[in-house]
Amino acid sequence: PADVVHYLLKENLHAHHHRQDSMLPSAVMKDALRGRWRLSGPASSVRDAVTGEVEAEGEVHVETEGVVPKYTYRMHFALAQAGKGARNNKLAWKGFWSHNRLTGDCAVFTLKNDRAFYWSRVRSYKMGY
């Protein structure tokens, strides 16, 4: 949400990439790339581009532009639970691909050493003193 992650708006990202006198903190925006994401739902009829199978519920797909304009990156994650009490607090890698826009080549990044990301539930985003 924009009130939580208030720096990552389209206007701010675009302005930061094209101006040196940006109002945004450089540490926050220096590695920000444009992209899009989607979460598959229970009645998803979208087929996976790589395997051709119907997507399962709770899969996250992220596409970002590369550091150089000729590459696009595609990441595939699965939401899971890390224990008995919590739900959807684990984001596990399912795939990571690079697409060369000029030649049309696709490359697969191996995920042998990459581990899942875990997080805890946040009850409030208020500024507490």
CNS distance restraints for C-alpha pairs under 8 A (distance, minus, plus):
assign (resid   1 and name CA) (resid   5 and name CA) 6.12 0.50 0.50
assign (resid   1 and name CA) (resid   6 and name CA) 7.69 0.50 0.50
assign (resid   2 and name CA) (resid   6 and name CA) 4.75 0.50 0.50
assign (resid   2 and name CA) (resid   7 and name CA) 7.83 0.50 0.50
assign (resid   2 and name CA) (resid   8 and name CA) 7.50 0.50 0.50
assign (resid   2 and name CA) (resid   9 and name CA) 7.16 0.50 0.50
assign (resid   4 and name CA) (resid 125 and name CA) 7.29 0.50 0.50
assign (resid   7 and name CA) (resid  12 and name CA) 6.63 0.50 0.50
assign (resid   7 and name CA) (resid  13 and name CA) 7.96 0.50 0.50
assign (resid   7 and name CA) (resid  24 and name CA) 7.16 0.50 0.50
assign (resid   7 and name CA) (resid  28 and name CA) 7.76 0.50 0.50
assign (resid   7 and name CA) (resid  29 and name CA) 7.86 0.50 0.50
assign (resid   8 and name CA) (resid  12 and name CA) 6.60 0.50 0.50
assign (resid   8 and name CA) (resid  13 and name CA) 6.43 0.50 0.50
assign (resid   8 and name CA) (resid  29 and name CA) 7.96 0.50 0.50
assign (resid   9 and name CA) (resid  13 and name CA) 6.17 0.50 0.50
assign (resid  10 and name CA) (resid  14 and name CA) 6.10 0.50 0.50
assign (resid  11 and name CA) (resid  15 and name CA) 6.07 0.50 0.50
assign (resid  12 and name CA) (resid  16 and name CA) 5.95 0.50 0.50
assign (resid  12 and name CA) (resid  24 and name CA) 7.43 0.50 0.50
assign (resid  13 and name CA) (resid  17 and name CA) 6.37 0.50 0.50
assign (resid  13 and name CA) (resid  29 and name CA) 7.36 0.50 0.50
assign (resid  13 and name CA) (resid  32 and name CA) 7.43 0.50 0.50
assign (resid  13 and name CA) (resid  34 and name CA) 7.81 0.50 0.50
assign (resid  14 and name CA) (resid  18 and name CA) 6.56 0.50 0.50
assign (resid  15 and name CA) (resid  19 and name CA) 5.98 0.50 0.50
assign (resid  15 and name CA) (resid  22 and name CA) 6.87 0.50 0.50
assign (resid  16 and name CA) (resid  20 and name CA) 7.09 0.50 0.50
assign (resid  16 and name CA) (resid  22 and name CA) 5.44 0.50 0.50
assign (resid  16 and name CA) (resid  23 and name CA) 7.98 0.50 0.50
assign (resid  16 and name CA) (resid  24 and name CA) 7.04 0.50 0.50
assign (resid  16 and name CA) (resid  29 and name CA) 7.46 0.50 0.50
assign (resid  24 and name CA) (resid  28 and name CA) 7.53 0.50 0.50
assign (resid  24 and name CA) (resid  29 and name CA) 7.08 0.50 0.50
assign (resid  25 and name CA) (resid  29 and name CA) 6.58 0.50 0.50
assign (resid  26 and name CA) (resid  30 and name CA) 5.30 0.50 0.50
assign (resid  28 and name CA) (resid  32 and name CA) 7.78 0.50 0.50
assign (resid  33 and name CA) (resid  64 and name CA) 6.53 0.50 0.50
assign (resid  33 and name CA) (resid  65 and name CA) 6.23 0.50 0.50
assign (resid  33 and name CA) (resid  66 and name CA) 7.34 0.50 0.50
assign (resid  33 and name CA) (resid  67 and name CA) 7.58 0.50 0.50
assign (resid  34 and name CA) (resid  64 and name CA) 5.82 0.50 0.50
assign (resid  34 and name CA) (resid  65 and name CA) 5.94 0.50 0.50
assign (resid  35 and name CA) (resid  62 and name CA) 7.21 0.50 0.50
assign (resid  35 and name CA) (resid  63 and name CA) 5.42 0.50 0.50
assign (resid  35 and name CA) (resid  64 and name CA) 3.95 0.50 0.50
assign (resid  35 and name CA) (resid  65 and name CA) 6.11 0.50 0.50
assign (resid  36 and name CA) (resid  62 and name CA) 5.86 0.50 0.50
assign (resid  36 and name CA) (resid  63 and name CA) 5.45 0.50 0.50
assign (resid  36 and name CA) (resid  64 and name CA) 6.48 0.50 0.50
assign (resid  37 and name CA) (resid  60 and name CA) 7.04 0.50 0.50
assign (resid  37 and name CA) (resid  61 and name CA) 5.45 0.50 0.50
assign (resid  37 and name CA) (resid  62 and name CA) 4.30 0.50 0.50
assign (resid  37 and name CA) (resid  63 and name CA) 6.29 0.50 0.50
assign (resid  38 and name CA) (resid  60 and name CA) 5.82 0.50 0.50
assign (resid  38 and name CA) (resid  61 and name CA) 5.43 0.50 0.50
assign (resid  38 and name CA) (resid  62 and name CA) 6.76 0.50 0.50
assign (resid  39 and name CA) (resid  58 and name CA) 6.36 0.50 0.50
assign (resid  39 and name CA) (resid  59 and name CA) 5.72 0.50 0.50
assign (resid  39 and name CA) (resid  60 and name CA) 4.63 0.50 0.50
assign (resid  39 and name CA) (resid  61 and name CA) 6.52 0.50 0.50
assign (resid  40 and name CA) (resid  44 and name CA) 6.02 0.50 0.50
assign (resid  40 and name CA) (resid  55 and name CA) 6.81 0.50 0.50
assign (resid  40 and name CA) (resid  56 and name CA) 6.90 0.50 0.50
assign (resid  40 and name CA) (resid  57 and name CA) 5.32 0.50 0.50
assign (resid  40 and name CA) (resid  58 and name CA) 5.57 0.50 0.50
assign (resid  40 and name CA) (resid  59 and name CA) 5.36 0.50 0.50
assign (resid  40 and name CA) (resid  60 and name CA) 6.55 0.50 0.50
assign (resid  41 and name CA) (resid  56 and name CA) 7.66 0.50 0.50
assign (resid  41 and name CA) (resid  57 and name CA) 4.91 0.50 0.50
assign (resid  41 and name CA) (resid  58 and name CA) 6.36 0.50 0.50
assign (resid  42 and name CA) (resid  56 and name CA) 7.47 0.50 0.50
assign (resid  42 and name CA) (resid  57 and name CA) 5.07 0.50 0.50
assign (resid  42 and name CA) (resid  58 and name CA) 7.99 0.50 0.50
assign (resid  43 and name CA) (resid  57 and name CA) 7.88 0.50 0.50
assign (resid  44 and name CA) (resid  54 and name CA) 7.40 0.50 0.50
assign (resid  44 and name CA) (resid  55 and name CA) 6.55 0.50 0.50
assign (resid  44 and name CA) (resid  56 and name CA) 7.49 0.50 0.50
assign (resid  44 and name CA) (resid  57 and name CA) 7.30 0.50 0.50
assign (resid  45 and name CA) (resid  54 and name CA) 6.14 0.50 0.50
assign (resid  45 and name CA) (resid  55 and name CA) 7.19 0.50 0.50
assign (resid  46 and name CA) (resid  54 and name CA) 5.90 0.50 0.50
assign (resid  46 and name CA) (resid  55 and name CA) 6.23 0.50 0.50
assign (resid  47 and name CA) (resid  52 and name CA) 5.34 0.50 0.50
assign (resid  47 and name CA) (resid  53 and name CA) 5.29 0.50 0.50
assign (resid  47 and name CA) (resid  54 and name CA) 4.40 0.50 0.50
assign (resid  47 and name CA) (resid  55 and name CA) 5.84 0.50 0.50
assign (resid  48 and name CA) (resid  52 and name CA) 4.82 0.50 0.50
assign (resid  48 and name CA) (resid  53 and name CA) 5.50 0.50 0.50
assign (resid  48 and name CA) (resid  54 and name CA) 6.20 0.50 0.50
assign (resid  48 and name CA) (resid  55 and name CA) 6.07 0.50 0.50
assign (resid  55 and name CA) (resid  59 and name CA) 7.23 0.50 0.50
assign (resid  58 and name CA) (resid  78 and name CA) 6.07 0.50 0.50
assign (resid  58 and name CA) (resid  79 and name CA) 5.28 0.50 0.50
assign (resid  58 and name CA) (resid  80 and name CA) 7.71 0.50 0.50
assign (resid  59 and name CA) (resid  76 and name CA) 7.24 0.50 0.50
assign (resid  59 and name CA) (resid  77 and name CA) 5.77 0.50 0.50
assign (resid  59 and name CA) (resid  78 and name CA) 4.47 0.50 0.50
assign (resid  59 and name CA) (resid  79 and name CA) 6.02 0.50 0.50
assign (resid  60 and name CA) (resid  76 and name CA) 5.89 0.50 0.50
assign (resid  60 and name CA) (resid  77 and name CA) 4.98 0.50 0.50
assign (resid  60 and name CA) (resid  78 and name CA) 5.98 0.50 0.50
assign (resid  60 and name CA) (resid  79 and name CA) 7.27 0.50 0.50
assign (resid  61 and name CA) (resid  74 and name CA) 7.33 0.50 0.50
assign (resid  61 and name CA) (resid  75 and name CA) 5.88 0.50 0.50
assign (resid  61 and name CA) (resid  76 and name CA) 4.78 0.50 0.50
assign (resid  61 and name CA) (resid  77 and name CA) 6.41 0.50 0.50
assign (resid  62 and name CA) (resid  74 and name CA) 5.75 0.50 0.50
assign (resid  62 and name CA) (resid  75 and name CA) 5.08 0.50 0.50
assign (resid  62 and name CA) (resid  76 and name CA) 6.47 0.50 0.50
assign (resid  63 and name CA) (resid  72 and name CA) 7.10 0.50 0.50
assign (resid  63 and name CA) (resid  73 and name CA) 5.64 0.50 0.50
assign (resid  63 and name CA) (resid  74 and name CA) 4.52 0.50 0.50
assign (resid  63 and name CA) (resid  75 and name CA) 6.40 0.50 0.50
assign (resid  64 and name CA) (resid  72 and name CA) 5.89 0.50 0.50
assign (resid  64 and name CA) (resid  73 and name CA) 5.29 0.50 0.50
assign (resid  64 and name CA) (resid  74 and name CA) 6.63 0.50 0.50
assign (resid  65 and name CA) (resid  69 and name CA) 6.94 0.50 0.50
assign (resid  65 and name CA) (resid  71 and name CA) 6.47 0.50 0.50
assign (resid  65 and name CA) (resid  72 and name CA) 4.63 0.50 0.50
assign (resid  65 and name CA) (resid  73 and name CA) 6.23 0.50 0.50
assign (resid  66 and name CA) (resid  70 and name CA) 7.15 0.50 0.50
assign (resid  66 and name CA) (resid  71 and name CA) 4.84 0.50 0.50
assign (resid  66 and name CA) (resid  72 and name CA) 5.05 0.50 0.50
assign (resid  66 and name CA) (resid  73 and name CA) 6.31 0.50 0.50
assign (resid  67 and name CA) (resid  71 and name CA) 7.47 0.50 0.50
assign (resid  70 and name CA) (resid 100 and name CA) 5.78 0.50 0.50
assign (resid  70 and name CA) (resid 101 and name CA) 5.23 0.50 0.50
assign (resid  70 and name CA) (resid 102 and name CA) 6.21 0.50 0.50
assign (resid  71 and name CA) (resid  98 and name CA) 6.68 0.50 0.50
assign (resid  71 and name CA) (resid  99 and name CA) 5.60 0.50 0.50
assign (resid  71 and name CA) (resid 100 and name CA) 4.77 0.50 0.50
assign (resid  71 and name CA) (resid 101 and name CA) 5.88 0.50 0.50
assign (resid  72 and name CA) (resid  98 and name CA) 5.87 0.50 0.50
assign (resid  72 and name CA) (resid  99 and name CA) 5.14 0.50 0.50
assign (resid  72 and name CA) (resid 100 and name CA) 6.64 0.50 0.50
assign (resid  72 and name CA) (resid 101 and name CA) 7.16 0.50 0.50
assign (resid  73 and name CA) (resid  96 and name CA) 7.42 0.50 0.50
assign (resid  73 and name CA) (resid  97 and name CA) 5.80 0.50 0.50
assign (resid  73 and name CA) (resid  98 and name CA) 4.62 0.50 0.50
assign (resid  73 and name CA) (resid  99 and name CA) 6.22 0.50 0.50
assign (resid  74 and name CA) (resid  96 and name CA) 5.81 0.50 0.50
assign (resid  74 and name CA) (resid  97 and name CA) 5.14 0.50 0.50
assign (resid  74 and name CA) (resid  98 and name CA) 6.35 0.50 0.50
assign (resid  74 and name CA) (resid  99 and name CA) 7.86 0.50 0.50
assign (resid  75 and name CA) (resid  93 and name CA) 7.88 0.50 0.50
assign (resid  75 and name CA) (resid  94 and name CA) 7.82 0.50 0.50
assign (resid  75 and name CA) (resid  95 and name CA) 5.81 0.50 0.50
assign (resid  75 and name CA) (resid  96 and name CA) 4.52 0.50 0.50
assign (resid  75 and name CA) (resid  97 and name CA) 6.46 0.50 0.50
assign (resid  76 and name CA) (resid  93 and name CA) 6.33 0.50 0.50
assign (resid  76 and name CA) (resid  94 and name CA) 5.28 0.50 0.50
assign (resid  76 and name CA) (resid  95 and name CA) 4.97 0.50 0.50
assign (resid  76 and name CA) (resid  96 and name CA) 6.32 0.50 0.50
assign (resid  77 and name CA) (resid  91 and name CA) 6.22 0.50 0.50
assign (resid  77 and name CA) (resid  92 and name CA) 5.40 0.50 0.50
assign (resid  77 and name CA) (resid  93 and name CA) 4.64 0.50 0.50
assign (resid  77 and name CA) (resid  94 and name CA) 5.14 0.50 0.50
assign (resid  77 and name CA) (resid  95 and name CA) 7.01 0.50 0.50
assign (resid  78 and name CA) (resid  91 and name CA) 5.71 0.50 0.50
assign (resid  78 and name CA) (resid  92 and name CA) 5.20 0.50 0.50
assign (resid  78 and name CA) (resid  93 and name CA) 6.55 0.50 0.50
assign (resid  78 and name CA) (resid  94 and name CA) 6.62 0.50 0.50
assign (resid  79 and name CA) (resid  88 and name CA) 5.53 0.50 0.50
assign (resid  79 and name CA) (resid  89 and name CA) 7.21 0.50 0.50
assign (resid  79 and name CA) (resid  90 and name CA) 5.74 0.50 0.50
assign (resid  79 and name CA) (resid  91 and name CA) 4.89 0.50 0.50
assign (resid  79 and name CA) (resid  92 and name CA) 6.53 0.50 0.50
assign (resid  80 and name CA) (resid  87 and name CA) 7.01 0.50 0.50
assign (resid  80 and name CA) (resid  88 and name CA) 4.89 0.50 0.50
assign (resid  80 and name CA) (resid  89 and name CA) 6.44 0.50 0.50
assign (resid  80 and name CA) (resid  90 and name CA) 5.05 0.50 0.50
assign (resid  80 and name CA) (resid  91 and name CA) 6.41 0.50 0.50
assign (resid  80 and name CA) (resid  92 and name CA) 7.33 0.50 0.50
assign (resid  81 and name CA) (resid  86 and name CA) 6.17 0.50 0.50
assign (resid  81 and name CA) (resid  87 and name CA) 4.83 0.50 0.50
assign (resid  81 and name CA) (resid  88 and name CA) 4.79 0.50 0.50
assign (resid  81 and name CA) (resid  89 and name CA) 5.44 0.50 0.50
assign (resid  81 and name CA) (resid  90 and name CA) 5.54 0.50 0.50
assign (resid  82 and name CA) (resid  86 and name CA) 6.79 0.50 0.50
assign (resid  82 and name CA) (resid  87 and name CA) 7.43 0.50 0.50
assign (resid  82 and name CA) (resid  88 and name CA) 7.67 0.50 0.50
assign (resid  82 and name CA) (resid  89 and name CA) 6.28 0.50 0.50
assign (resid  82 and name CA) (resid  90 and name CA) 5.81 0.50 0.50
assign (resid  82 and name CA) (resid 118 and name CA) 7.53 0.50 0.50
assign (resid  83 and name CA) (resid  87 and name CA) 7.79 0.50 0.50
assign (resid  89 and name CA) (resid 118 and name CA) 5.73 0.50 0.50
assign (resid  89 and name CA) (resid 119 and name CA) 5.52 0.50 0.50
assign (resid  89 and name CA) (resid 120 and name CA) 6.62 0.50 0.50
assign (resid  89 and name CA) (resid 121 and name CA) 7.71 0.50 0.50
assign (resid  90 and name CA) (resid 116 and name CA) 6.52 0.50 0.50
assign (resid  90 and name CA) (resid 117 and name CA) 5.72 0.50 0.50
assign (resid  90 and name CA) (resid 118 and name CA) 4.61 0.50 0.50
assign (resid  90 and name CA) (resid 119 and name CA) 6.73 0.50 0.50
assign (resid  91 and name CA) (resid 116 and name CA) 5.52 0.50 0.50
assign (resid  91 and name CA) (resid 117 and name CA) 5.13 0.50 0.50
assign (resid  91 and name CA) (resid 118 and name CA) 6.49 0.50 0.50
assign (resid  92 and name CA) (resid 115 and name CA) 7.05 0.50 0.50
assign (resid  92 and name CA) (resid 116 and name CA) 4.30 0.50 0.50
assign (resid  92 and name CA) (resid 117 and name CA) 6.48 0.50 0.50
assign (resid  93 and name CA) (resid 111 and name CA) 7.41 0.50 0.50
assign (resid  93 and name CA) (resid 114 and name CA) 7.49 0.50 0.50
assign (resid  93 and name CA) (resid 115 and name CA) 7.32 0.50 0.50
assign (resid  93 and name CA) (resid 116 and name CA) 6.30 0.50 0.50
assign (resid  95 and name CA) (resid 108 and name CA) 7.84 0.50 0.50
assign (resid  95 and name CA) (resid 109 and name CA) 7.65 0.50 0.50
assign (resid  95 and name CA) (resid 110 and name CA) 7.98 0.50 0.50
assign (resid  95 and name CA) (resid 111 and name CA) 7.23 0.50 0.50
assign (resid  96 and name CA) (resid 108 and name CA) 6.16 0.50 0.50
assign (resid  96 and name CA) (resid 109 and name CA) 5.48 0.50 0.50
assign (resid  96 and name CA) (resid 110 and name CA) 7.46 0.50 0.50
assign (resid  96 and name CA) (resid 111 and name CA) 7.57 0.50 0.50
assign (resid  97 and name CA) (resid 106 and name CA) 6.78 0.50 0.50
assign (resid  97 and name CA) (resid 107 and name CA) 5.63 0.50 0.50
assign (resid  97 and name CA) (resid 108 and name CA) 4.61 0.50 0.50
assign (resid  97 and name CA) (resid 109 and name CA) 5.83 0.50 0.50
assign (resid  98 and name CA) (resid 106 and name CA) 5.61 0.50 0.50
assign (resid  98 and name CA) (resid 107 and name CA) 5.12 0.50 0.50
assign (resid  98 and name CA) (resid 108 and name CA) 6.45 0.50 0.50
assign (resid  98 and name CA) (resid 109 and name CA) 7.54 0.50 0.50
assign (resid  99 and name CA) (resid 104 and name CA) 6.61 0.50 0.50
assign (resid  99 and name CA) (resid 105 and name CA) 5.87 0.50 0.50
assign (resid  99 and name CA) (resid 106 and name CA) 4.53 0.50 0.50
assign (resid  99 and name CA) (resid 107 and name CA) 6.52 0.50 0.50
assign (resid 100 and name CA) (resid 104 and name CA) 5.30 0.50 0.50
assign (resid 100 and name CA) (resid 105 and name CA) 5.29 0.50 0.50
assign (resid 100 and name CA) (resid 106 and name CA) 6.38 0.50 0.50
assign (resid 101 and name CA) (resid 105 and name CA) 7.55 0.50 0.50
